[in-house]
Amino acid sequence: MTGPILYVSTRGHPDRKHFCEILLEGLAPDGGLYLPESYPQVNAATLAKWRTLSYADLAFEILSLYIDDIPADDLRALARKTYTEQVYGTKEIVPLKKLEDGVYLEALSNGPTLAFKDMAMQLLGHLFEYELARRGEELNILGATSGDTGSAAEYAMRGKQGVRVFMTSPRGRMSPFQQAQMFSLQDANIHNLAIEGVFDDCQDIVKAVSNDLDFKRKYRIGTVNSINWARLVAQVVYYFAGYFQATERPHPNPPPEGEGAMPKVSFAVPSGNFGNICAGHVARMMGLPIDRLVLATNENDVLDEFFRTGVYRVRGSKETHETSSPSMDISKASNFERFVFDLLARDGAKLRYLFAEELAAKGQFTLGAEVLQAREHYGFVSGRSTHADRLATIRDTYERFGTMIDTHTADGLKVAREHLDPRVPMIVLETALPIKFAATIVEALGREPERPAKFAGIEALPKRVTVLPADAAAVKQFIATHCA
C-alpha cells in the first residue's frame, strides 16, 4: 500500500484516522465502526513467503499492513511478546486437529482464559500499555461480555499500567466457571458490573456511554469489545495460520481450477456478535483463498435468518433465549455493521440510515438482493443449532474421535457438516475449552471435562462484583466515582 494507512467510519464521518487513534477511541464520533479505507491485498507469492513463519512473525506481517504509526521493530516485539509457546502451550499457537477427512478443528482456546478471545485480547493489552506509555496517558476501558470477552480482557489488562477495566455482564446469564473467572479477580484496576438484563442491554450501555462524547473525553473511555478494530485485525491472523496448516499437503479431491491455482479452504464459525467471522471476511477480502464462511448460530438465530432471508430483525430481551451456548445469546450483532458496509459498496449514508434510523424505528431492515451477493460474492452461508443438536454433536465427536468439545464449538461443527464440499477442507474454529460449560458436557457425556490445575476450586473463591440496573446513567456514575 502507498500513502498512510487510514481508517474510516462505517457511517460516513469525514475524519480519516490512524491506527493508534482508533485503538484508544473505540466507536467513531458518529456511532459508526472503523474500517481501513481499503483492504491490503496478498497474492500467491506473499502466501508462500508467510507459510513458513512462526505465528508471532505471521502476526507481525499482517498487522504491519494495517499499522504504520508504530515502528516496525516495536510492533514485531509486541507480537513476539504476545504469541509465545509459554502462554499458549504449543509452538503452533493455534494447532489444527483432524477429525475426519476434510474436517479440522483449529484450537484457539489454549490461552490464559481458555477461550478464543485470548488470541486478540492478549495483544490488545500489550498495545494499550505501549501506546498509553508513549503518550503518558491513562485509559478507562468499558466493555460488555456474554461470557468470554470479559475474562479475556481482564486477564489481559490486570496489572497493566495506565489501564482500568469496567466490564458489564448480564447477571446470572454466564456459566458458573465464566462468572468465577471474572468475579474472583481482586486486582484494583478491574471492576465487574453485573447488569440486571441480557447481554444486549450491556452492549447498549457501552454504546450509549461511548456516544456521550463529553463523558467519553472527560473519563478517557476506550473499548475492548470487537467494535475495537485492533481486536478484529488480530483475529485475522489465525485464519491465515489455519489455512497454512490445512493446505500443507495436497487435498485428495482438489477443485478443478487449473494448474497453479491456490487451494481453498472453508471456515465454520460459531457466531454471536459477528466479530470472529468478520475477521474471516477481512482475510477473504485480503485475498486468502477462502471458499465458504459458514456462520453458525444457536437458538438466537438473528444472523442465520439474515443470510437465509435478507431480513435483519433484532430481538428484545424477552425474545433472547438463554441457551447452553451462552456466549452466543446475542440478538444485536455489533460487528455486523462492518460487513453490511462492504455489502453496500461502502455507502456510509445508506448504512447510517439502516442502522441509526430504520433499525431504531422498526427493529429490522431488509436487504433482499444484497443477501444473494453476501452468499455468492462474499462466500457466506449459515445454519442454526439447538440444545439437542449440541448434545448430539458433543456425544458423537467424543465417541467417534475421542475429542471433547464445548457447546459453541459443537454449534459450529453441526452447521459445518451441512455445508461440506469433499473438494475443500473445512476448518471449524474452536471457541472455548469444555470446562467452561461443564454442566452441558456432563449432560451429554455423563462425565466432567478436564479442568486445568490453575483453575481448581475457582468457583469457591471470594467474589468482587457490583450489581447495577440496565441503565447507562448508573454505569456512568460508577465510572466517575471510581476514577476520582
Secondary structure, DSSP 8 states (H G I E B T S, - for coil): --S---EEETT--S--B-HHHHHHH-S-TTS--EEESS-----HHHHHHHTTS-HHHHHHHHHHTT--SS-HHHHHHHHHHHS-HHHHSSSSSS-EEEEETTEEEE----STTSBTTHHHHHHHHHHHHHHHHHHT--EEEEEE-SSHHHHHHHHHHTT-TTEEEEEEEETT-S-HHHHHHHHT---TTEEEEEEES-HHHHHHHHHHHHH-HHHHHHTTEE--STTSHHHHHHHHHHHHHHHHHHTSS--SS-----TT----EEEEEE-SSSHHHHHHHHHHHHT--EEEEEEEE-S--HHHHHHHHSEEE---GGGS---SSGGG--SS-TTHHHHHHHHTTT-HHHHHIIIIIIHHHHSEEE-HHHHHHHHHTS-EEEEE--HHHHHHHHHHHHHHH-----HHHHHHHHHHGGG-BTTB-EEEE--B-GGGGHHHHHHHHSS-----GGGTTGGGS----EEEES-HHHHHHHHHHHT-
